[in-house]
Protein backbone atom coordinates (compact mmCIF):
# COMPACT_ATOMS: atom_id res chain seq x y z
CA UNK A 1 0.00 0.00 0.00
CA UNK A 2 1.30 3.44 -0.87
CA UNK A 3 2.34 5.70 1.99
CA UNK A 4 0.15 8.76 2.41
CA UNK A 5 1.83 11.15 0.00
CA UNK A 6 1.78 14.79 1.02
CA UNK A 7 -1.07 16.71 -0.54
CA UNK A 8 0.70 20.00 -1.04
CA UNK A 9 -1.46 23.06 -1.60
CA UNK A 10 0.96 26.00 -1.48
CA UNK A 11 -0.92 29.10 -0.41
CA UNK A 12 0.44 31.59 -2.90
CA UNK A 13 -1.23 34.86 -3.71
CA UNK A 14 -2.32 34.32 -7.26
CA UNK A 15 -5.35 34.86 -9.40
CA UNK A 16 -5.16 31.13 -10.31
CA UNK A 17 -5.11 29.95 -6.72
CA UNK A 18 -8.26 28.02 -5.61
CA UNK A 19 -10.30 29.43 -2.78
CA UNK A 20 -10.07 28.00 0.76
CA UNK A 21 -13.42 26.29 0.23
CA UNK A 22 -12.16 24.61 -2.95
CA UNK A 23 -8.98 23.50 -1.20
CA UNK A 24 -11.07 21.98 1.58
CA UNK A 25 -13.11 20.04 -0.99
CA UNK A 26 -9.92 18.84 -2.67
CA UNK A 27 -8.52 17.62 0.68
CA UNK A 28 -11.78 15.78 1.42
CA UNK A 29 -11.68 14.10 -2.02
CA UNK A 30 -8.07 13.08 -1.41
CA UNK A 31 -8.93 11.54 1.98
CA UNK A 32 -11.83 9.62 0.41
CA UNK A 33 -9.50 8.38 -2.34
CA UNK A 34 -6.99 7.11 0.24
CA UNK A 35 -9.74 5.19 2.01
CA UNK A 36 -10.83 3.62 -1.26
CA UNK A 37 -7.23 2.66 -2.05
CA UNK A 38 -7.03 0.73 1.23
CA UNK A 39 -10.11 -1.23 0.10
CA UNK A 40 -8.46 -1.74 -3.32
CA UNK A 41 -11.36 -0.01 -5.07
CA UNK A 42 -8.98 1.45 -7.61
CA UNK A 43 -11.35 2.86 -10.22
CA UNK A 44 -13.44 4.70 -7.59
CA UNK A 45 -10.30 6.05 -5.95
CA UNK A 46 -8.95 7.26 -9.30
CA UNK A 47 -12.22 9.12 -9.93
CA UNK A 48 -11.92 10.95 -6.60
CA UNK A 49 -8.30 11.90 -7.30
CA UNK A 50 -9.18 13.26 -10.77
CA UNK A 51 -11.88 15.45 -9.21
CA UNK A 52 -9.33 16.81 -6.74
CA UNK A 53 -6.82 17.47 -9.54
CA UNK A 54 -9.40 19.62 -11.32
CA UNK A 55 -9.37 21.87 -8.27
CA UNK A 56 -5.63 21.86 -7.60
CA UNK A 57 -2.95 19.79 -9.35
CA UNK A 58 -0.15 18.64 -7.05
CA UNK A 59 2.60 16.00 -7.26
CA UNK A 60 0.89 14.01 -4.51
CA UNK A 61 -2.41 13.80 -6.39
CA UNK A 62 -0.69 12.83 -9.63
CA UNK A 63 1.26 10.17 -7.75
CA UNK A 64 -1.90 8.69 -6.25
CA UNK A 65 -3.68 8.76 -9.61
CA UNK A 66 -0.77 6.89 -11.23
CA UNK A 67 -0.80 4.36 -8.39
CA UNK A 68 -4.52 3.64 -8.96
CA UNK A 69 -4.07 3.40 -12.73
CA UNK A 70 -1.19 0.98 -12.26
CA UNK A 71 -3.48 -1.38 -10.35
CA UNK A 72 -6.21 -0.97 -12.99
CA UNK A 73 -3.83 -2.22 -15.72
CA UNK A 74 -3.53 1.25 -17.29
CA UNK A 75 0.25 1.14 -17.25
CA UNK A 76 0.82 3.76 -19.97
CA UNK A 77 -1.46 6.25 -18.20
CA UNK A 78 0.27 5.52 -14.89
CA UNK A 79 3.68 6.07 -16.50
CA UNK A 80 2.52 9.48 -17.80
CA UNK A 81 1.09 10.54 -14.43
CA UNK A 82 4.28 9.55 -12.59
CA UNK A 83 6.19 11.66 -15.11
CA UNK A 84 3.77 14.55 -14.56
CA UNK A 85 4.35 14.37 -10.79
CA UNK A 86 8.09 14.53 -11.41
CA UNK A 87 7.65 17.58 -13.69
CA UNK A 88 5.59 19.38 -11.05
CA UNK A 89 8.33 18.79 -8.48
CA UNK A 90 10.95 20.01 -10.94
CA UNK A 91 8.80 23.12 -11.47
CA UNK A 92 9.05 24.06 -7.80
CA UNK A 93 6.21 22.24 -6.03
CA UNK A 94 7.41 20.74 -2.78
CA UNK A 95 6.44 17.09 -2.17
CA UNK A 96 9.23 15.32 -0.31
CA UNK A 97 7.40 12.03 0.26
CA UNK A 98 6.47 11.77 -3.42
CA UNK A 99 9.94 12.84 -4.54
CA UNK A 100 11.49 9.98 -2.58
CA UNK A 101 9.08 7.35 -3.96
CA UNK A 102 9.01 8.41 -7.62
CA UNK A 103 12.37 7.03 -8.89
CA UNK A 104 11.72 3.46 -7.76
CA UNK A 105 8.12 3.56 -8.97
CA UNK A 106 9.06 4.81 -12.42
CA UNK A 107 11.89 2.31 -12.76
CA UNK A 108 9.71 -0.66 -11.79
CA UNK A 109 6.84 0.45 -14.02
CA UNK A 110 9.08 0.95 -17.05
CA UNK A 111 9.95 -2.76 -16.93
CA UNK A 112 6.25 -3.73 -16.92
CA UNK A 113 4.96 -1.58 -19.79
CA UNK A 114 4.76 -3.59 -23.07
CA UNK A 115 5.46 -1.98 -26.41
CA UNK A 116 4.84 -2.42 -30.14
CA UNK A 117 7.44 -1.63 -32.80
CA UNK A 118 5.82 -0.95 -36.17
CA UNK A 119 8.28 -1.51 -39.01
CA UNK A 120 6.95 0.25 -42.14
CA UNK A 121 7.55 -1.21 -45.60
CA UNK A 122 10.58 0.16 -47.38
CA UNK A 123 10.13 2.38 -50.42
CA UNK A 124 6.51 3.36 -49.71
CA UNK A 125 5.62 6.87 -48.61
CA UNK A 126 3.67 8.42 -47.04
CA UNK A 127 2.63 5.75 -44.54
CA UNK A 128 -0.41 6.03 -42.28
CA UNK A 129 -0.28 3.87 -39.13
CA UNK A 130 -2.53 3.52 -36.11
CA UNK A 131 -2.81 1.46 -32.92
CA UNK A 132 -6.38 0.85 -31.73
CA UNK A 133 -7.59 3.64 -34.01
CA UNK A 134 -5.09 6.21 -32.65
CA UNK A 135 -2.72 7.58 -35.27
CA UNK A 136 0.98 6.91 -34.72
CA UNK A 137 3.30 9.79 -35.54
CA UNK A 138 5.83 9.07 -38.32
CA UNK A 139 8.64 9.73 -35.84
CA UNK A 140 7.42 6.80 -33.70
CA UNK A 141 7.48 4.26 -36.56
CA UNK A 142 10.31 1.80 -36.06
CA UNK A 143 10.55 2.64 -32.34
CA UNK A 144 8.88 1.06 -29.28
CA UNK A 145 5.41 2.50 -28.75
CA UNK A 146 4.22 1.88 -25.15
CA UNK A 147 0.81 0.19 -24.85
CA UNK A 148 -1.19 -1.41 -22.05
CA UNK A 149 -1.22 -5.22 -21.68
CA UNK A 150 -3.89 -6.94 -23.78
CA UNK A 151 -4.93 -7.12 -27.42
CA UNK A 152 -4.26 -4.26 -29.82
CA UNK A 153 -5.05 -3.75 -33.51
CA UNK A 154 -2.30 -2.35 -35.74
CA UNK A 155 -3.36 -0.85 -39.08
CA UNK A 156 -0.90 0.40 -41.71
CA UNK A 157 -2.02 1.86 -45.03
CA UNK A 158 -0.77 3.82 -48.02
CA UNK A 159 -2.49 5.13 -51.10
CA UNK A 160 -2.61 2.53 -53.87
CA UNK A 161 -1.91 -0.38 -51.51
CA UNK A 162 -4.03 -2.89 -49.65
CA UNK A 163 -4.42 -2.15 -45.95
CA UNK A 164 -2.28 -4.15 -43.52
CA UNK A 165 -4.06 -5.24 -40.32
CA UNK A 166 -2.58 -7.21 -37.42
CA UNK A 167 -4.07 -8.11 -34.03
CA UNK A 168 -1.37 -8.32 -31.37
CA UNK A 169 -1.78 -9.54 -27.77
CA UNK A 170 0.91 -8.50 -25.31
CA UNK A 171 1.66 -9.34 -21.70
CA UNK A 172 3.47 -7.13 -19.21
CA UNK A 173 7.03 -6.30 -20.25
CA UNK A 174 6.65 -7.85 -23.72
CA UNK A 175 7.90 -6.12 -26.86
CA UNK A 176 6.41 -7.15 -30.20
CA UNK A 177 7.79 -6.18 -33.62
CA UNK A 178 5.09 -5.86 -36.31
CA UNK A 179 6.47 -5.72 -39.85
CA UNK A 180 3.90 -4.17 -42.16
CA UNK A 181 3.63 -5.68 -45.64
CA UNK A 182 1.58 -3.74 -48.17
CA UNK A 183 0.51 -5.35 -51.44
CA UNK A 184 -0.50 -3.38 -54.50
CA UNK A 185 -4.22 -2.73 -54.69
CA UNK A 186 -5.87 -4.36 -57.70
CA UNK A 187 -7.28 -1.95 -60.23
CA UNK A 188 -10.93 -2.61 -61.08
CA UNK A 189 -10.57 -1.17 -64.59
CA UNK A 190 -13.93 0.58 -64.19
CA UNK A 191 -14.84 4.22 -63.95
CA UNK A 192 -14.24 5.71 -60.54
CA UNK A 193 -17.81 7.00 -60.59
CA UNK A 194 -19.25 3.50 -60.81
CA UNK A 195 -20.19 2.06 -57.41
CA UNK A 196 -18.13 -0.89 -56.27
CA UNK A 197 -20.06 -4.16 -56.22
CA UNK A 198 -20.97 -5.35 -52.75
CA UNK A 199 -19.46 -8.52 -51.32
CA UNK A 200 -22.89 -10.17 -51.38
CA UNK A 201 -23.30 -9.40 -55.12
CA UNK A 202 -19.83 -10.75 -55.95
CA UNK A 203 -20.50 -13.93 -54.00
CA UNK A 204 -23.81 -14.41 -55.79
CA UNK A 205 -22.14 -13.96 -59.19
CA UNK A 206 -19.46 -16.50 -58.35
CA UNK A 207 -21.86 -19.15 -57.09
CA UNK A 208 -23.03 -21.75 -59.62
CA UNK A 209 -26.75 -22.51 -59.84
CA UNK A 210 -28.01 -26.05 -59.24
CA UNK A 211 -29.08 -27.39 -62.64
CA UNK A 212 -31.68 -29.99 -63.60
CA UNK A 213 -28.82 -32.28 -64.67
CA UNK A 214 -27.51 -32.21 -61.09
CA UNK A 215 -30.93 -33.13 -59.67
CA UNK A 216 -31.24 -36.05 -62.13
CA UNK A 217 -27.74 -37.31 -61.33
CA UNK A 218 -28.41 -37.16 -57.61
CA UNK A 219 -31.68 -39.04 -58.06
CA UNK A 220 -30.09 -41.75 -60.19
CA UNK A 221 -27.25 -42.22 -57.75
CA UNK A 222 -29.79 -42.51 -54.93
CA UNK A 223 -31.78 -45.16 -56.85
CA UNK A 224 -28.57 -47.07 -57.59
CA UNK A 225 -27.58 -47.07 -53.93
CA UNK A 226 -31.06 -48.14 -52.80
CA UNK A 227 -31.25 -50.96 -55.36
CA UNK A 228 -27.81 -52.18 -54.40
CA UNK A 229 -28.84 -52.17 -50.74
CA UNK A 230 -31.93 -54.24 -51.59
CA UNK A 231 -29.83 -56.72 -53.55
CA UNK A 232 -27.29 -57.16 -50.78
CA UNK A 233 -29.99 -57.45 -48.07
CA UNK A 234 -31.91 -60.20 -49.84
CA UNK A 235 -28.71 -61.94 -50.91
CA UNK A 236 -27.85 -62.34 -47.22
CA UNK A 237 -31.42 -63.41 -46.41
CA UNK A 238 -31.32 -65.95 -49.25
CA UNK A 239 -28.06 -67.37 -47.96
CA UNK A 240 -29.62 -67.88 -44.54
CA UNK A 241 -32.71 -69.49 -46.12
CA UNK A 242 -30.43 -71.83 -48.08
CA UNK A 243 -28.85 -72.90 -44.78
CA UNK A 244 -32.34 -73.64 -43.47
CA UNK A 245 -33.12 -75.76 -46.58
CA UNK A 246 -29.97 -77.81 -46.00
CA UNK A 247 -30.82 -78.24 -42.33
CA UNK A 248 -34.45 -79.27 -42.99
CA UNK A 249 -33.36 -81.69 -45.73
CA UNK A 250 -31.28 -83.42 -43.11
CA UNK A 251 -34.24 -83.46 -40.71
CA UNK A 252 -36.52 -84.96 -43.38
CA UNK A 253 -33.99 -87.69 -44.24
CA UNK A 254 -33.48 -88.53 -40.56
CA UNK A 255 -37.22 -88.66 -39.79
CA UNK A 256 -37.86 -90.75 -42.92
CA UNK A 257 -35.25 -93.34 -41.89
CA UNK A 258 -36.67 -93.53 -38.41
CA UNK A 259 -40.16 -94.18 -39.82
CA UNK A 260 -39.09 -96.56 -42.61
CA UNK A 261 -40.06 -94.23 -45.41
CA UNK A 262 -38.10 -94.37 -48.67
CA UNK A 263 -37.41 -91.56 -51.17
CA UNK A 264 -39.11 -89.51 -52.44
CA UNK A 265 -40.34 -88.84 -48.95
CA UNK A 266 -42.42 -85.64 -49.02
CA UNK A 267 -44.40 -86.60 -52.17
CA UNK A 268 -45.40 -90.07 -50.86
CA UNK A 269 -45.99 -89.73 -47.14
CA UNK A 270 -49.11 -87.87 -45.94
CA UNK A 271 -49.93 -89.84 -42.77
CA UNK A 272 -46.77 -89.93 -40.64
CA UNK A 273 -46.96 -86.74 -38.57
CA UNK A 274 -43.23 -86.32 -37.95
CA UNK A 275 -42.47 -86.68 -41.65
CA UNK A 276 -45.26 -84.30 -42.63
CA UNK A 277 -44.04 -81.60 -40.23
CA UNK A 278 -40.44 -81.95 -41.41
CA UNK A 279 -41.57 -81.69 -45.05
CA UNK A 280 -43.65 -78.58 -44.25
CA UNK A 281 -40.65 -76.86 -42.67
CA UNK A 282 -38.55 -77.80 -45.67
CA UNK A 283 -41.14 -76.40 -48.09
CA UNK A 284 -41.25 -73.06 -46.21
CA UNK A 285 -37.45 -72.82 -46.26
CA UNK A 286 -37.32 -73.58 -50.00
CA UNK A 287 -40.03 -71.00 -50.70
CA UNK A 288 -38.17 -68.33 -48.66
CA UNK A 289 -34.89 -69.11 -50.41
CA UNK A 290 -36.43 -68.79 -53.87
CA UNK A 291 -38.25 -65.57 -53.02
CA UNK A 292 -35.14 -63.96 -51.47
CA UNK A 293 -33.03 -64.95 -54.47
CA UNK A 294 -35.57 -63.38 -56.81
CA UNK A 295 -35.68 -60.12 -54.83
CA UNK A 296 -31.89 -60.05 -54.63
CA UNK A 297 -31.65 -60.49 -58.41
CA UNK A 298 -34.19 -57.69 -58.95
CA UNK A 299 -32.19 -55.39 -56.65
CA UNK A 300 -28.88 -56.04 -58.40
CA UNK A 301 -30.46 -55.66 -61.84
CA UNK A 302 -32.06 -52.38 -60.74
CA UNK A 303 -28.72 -51.14 -59.42
CA UNK A 304 -27.03 -52.01 -62.69
CA UNK A 305 -29.68 -50.26 -64.78
CA UNK A 306 -29.55 -47.15 -62.55
CA UNK A 307 -25.76 -47.10 -62.72
CA UNK A 308 -25.90 -47.24 -66.53
CA UNK A 309 -28.49 -44.47 -66.54
CA UNK A 310 -26.28 -42.34 -64.28
CA UNK A 311 -23.30 -42.89 -66.58
CA UNK A 312 -25.39 -42.00 -69.61
CA UNK A 313 -26.66 -38.81 -67.98
CA UNK A 314 -23.16 -37.83 -66.98
CA UNK A 315 -21.76 -38.39 -70.51
CA UNK A 316 -24.57 -37.37 -72.83
CA UNK A 317 -26.30 -34.58 -70.91
CA UNK A 318 -24.27 -31.37 -71.33
CA UNK A 319 -23.64 -29.17 -68.33
CA UNK A 320 -24.99 -25.94 -69.90
CA UNK A 321 -28.47 -26.41 -68.55
CA UNK A 322 -30.61 -23.69 -67.05
CA UNK A 323 -31.02 -23.71 -63.33
CA UNK A 324 -34.10 -25.20 -61.77
CA UNK A 325 -36.34 -22.38 -60.58
CA UNK A 326 -38.21 -23.19 -57.38
CA UNK A 327 -41.11 -20.74 -56.97
CA UNK A 328 -44.56 -20.53 -55.44
CA UNK A 329 -47.60 -20.59 -57.70
CA UNK A 330 -51.34 -20.19 -57.50
CA UNK A 331 -53.83 -21.98 -59.78
CA UNK A 332 -56.97 -20.33 -58.41
CA UNK A 333 -57.75 -23.17 -56.02
CA UNK A 334 -54.79 -22.83 -53.73
CA UNK A 335 -51.07 -22.22 -53.43
CA UNK A 336 -48.10 -24.50 -53.93
CA UNK A 337 -44.41 -24.70 -54.79
CA UNK A 338 -43.16 -25.89 -58.14
CA UNK A 339 -39.99 -26.24 -60.17
CA UNK A 340 -39.45 -24.94 -63.70
CA UNK A 341 -36.60 -26.14 -65.89
CA UNK A 342 -35.69 -24.50 -69.19
CA UNK A 343 -34.18 -26.76 -71.90
C-alpha angles and dihedrals in degrees: 000000000000117000114246101274116214113265098215117198105172109206100225124161102248139135088234094053115112118241122258089256091054091048090052090052090049091051091049091051090049092051091049090050091052090052091051091049090057088055089047091239090145102169093050091047091050090052091054092048092050090053090052091048090056087061098041128354114216135164090248093056092046089049092052092046090052090048091054092046090051090058091046091058093251093129097158092052090047091051090053093048092049087052090049091053089052091050091051090053090048088051092060106272111137116228110145097173092051093043091057094048100043101077095055092042094051093045094050093045094049089062092053101048111097121215142200123219112203111203108198121214115266120249096020121109143209099028124194115202133175140177115211090344094307114120116242116220115242089240090062095054110109092020131092111276110199115233136169120260114273138056122332133181118225117198124185123180142167132183112274094018135095114257118259115220127181130174111211127188116199134186126207113299094008122135118201125192113211114194110200116218116192120194123201113268113243115245113233093208090222132113114281089232092061113095116247113249114254121246090247091055092048091049091050091051092050095048117093119228120239106252131208088249089061092051091050092048092050091049093049092048089050092051090048092052093046093048091048090051090052091049094050093045095053092040088061091044090050091051090054091047089051089055088053091051090053091047094048091046087059091048092051092049092048094048091046092054092048091053097041095246119149129210134313085049108170095045094051107036119072101146107053104087098205091051093046093052093047090050091049091053090048092051092051091050092049091048092050092048093051094046093048091048090052093049091046090052091049091051094050092045090050091050091051093049092047091048091052090048091051091050091048092050091048093050105035103032109079119224096234094093125138117254120262109255113215109197141151119253140186124211097183094264099066147318132280146155123255142173126233122197123190117210 
